Amino acid sequence: MAFEPESETTEPTDDGTSTADPVGGSAASGDPEISVATGTGSSSSTASGRTVIESRDLSVYYGETRALQDITLEIPEKRVTAMIGPSGCGKSTFLRCINRMNDLIESARVEGEFYFEGKNVYDDDVDPVALRRRIGMVFQQPNPFPKSIYDNVAYGLRIQDDGGDIDAQVEQALKRAALWDEVNDQLDESALDLSGGQQQRLCIARAIAVDPDVLLMDEPASALDPIATSKIEDLIEELA
């Protein structure tokens, strides 16, 4: 899922194929590999607006196992785009291609092209660290740093060093992630002492604090209760 404003969904149909609206087009989908085609991959814009993320004939392998096959997909700016499919069909693999997190997996191999803002992210001159500053990510399992609650959220802000009021930015991020009321009097305590749901909301706060151009979320509410899930859904709408 690549989160930028408004809503668009890619999902499997009853016959095992997949659809992607509003771009159009379909391709076979299976488990553990999927194939999706939406448009030709040669256009710089879609019916929904300017294309900000685009894959062209993307295939991903883990060793000899093919996880994705020939994925061509355009994702417009200012949209919330959701990818829906069975477990193991390659959704997370595709997500990790966007900010090159697959680089951290030794057996992973990527073929094809993947563009962000018109630039192939797999070109030799692209710095993956700089790319990830612009494309934030929240994983399915919370991964707070072994630091205080405050330092978790402030970490990226200090690296970014834009001259802003870090205290105010930390508070704002925690409020947007629906966590401030629960932790505002314990900001100096370890983030590892939080519950699983609180840790996930902390990771969301950490990601949005630096105001990334794109926010990727891999089932971010899977560990949250219904009330917290509703607040995160509201946040996603707000980001739109």
Residue, then its C-alpha position, 0 to 999 in steps of 0.5 A: m500500500a502506498f499512502e498518498p491522498e484519496s482512495e484506490t484499490t487493487e484487489p483479486t476477483d472471484d476468478g483469481t484475476s486481479t483488477a486495479d481501478p481507476v487505471g484499468g487492466s488485469a492480469a492473473s494472480g496466484d500464490p505465491e506469485i502474482s501478475v498485475a498489469t495496469g496500463t502500458g507503463s509508458s505514460s507519466s499520468t493516469a486518469s486519476g492524476r500525475t503518476v508518482i510511483e510506477s513499476r514496469d515489468l517488475s519481477v522479484y526473486y528470493g533465490e530461485t523462487r519468483a515472488l512477483q512476475d512482470i508487474t506493471l502498475e502506476i500509482p497516482e499522487k494524492r491518493v490512498t492506494a490499497m493492495i488486497g490479496p491472499s497471504g503470500c501473494g507478494k503485496s509486501t514484496f512489492l511494497r518493499c521495492i518502492n523504497r528498496m527495502n529488499d536490498l537488505i535481503e541477501s537472496a532478493r533479486v529485482e528485475g525490471e524498472f521501478y520509478f519514483e517521481g520519474k527516476n528509476v530507484y534502482d539506478d546506480d546513482v540513487d542513494p537508498v538512504a536518501l530515498r527512504r527519507r522521502i518514502g516512509m514505511v510502517f511495518q506489520q510488526p512494530n519495531p520501535f528503537p530501544k530508546s525513549i518514546y520521545d527519542n523514537v519520534a525525534y530521531g528522524l527530526r534530528i537527522q533532518d534538522d529543518g530548524g523546527d521546534i522538535d518538542a512541538q513536532v513530536e507532540q503533533a506526531l503523537k497526537r496524529a497517531a492517537l498516542w499522545d494522551e496515553v504517553n504524554d507523562q512518560l515520554d522519557e520512558s522506554a518505548l519497549d515498555l509499551s504494549g504492542g498496539q502502542q508500539q505500532r502507533l509510536c512507529i506510525a508517529r515516528a514515520i509521519a513526524v518527518d513528513p515523508d512524500v509517500l507513506l507505505m503501510d504494511e497492515p499497520a492496524s493488524a495489532l491494534d484494537p478497534i478504537a485505535t484502528s479507527k483513529i489510524e484510519d482517520l489519520i490516513e484520511e487526514l493524510a489525503 
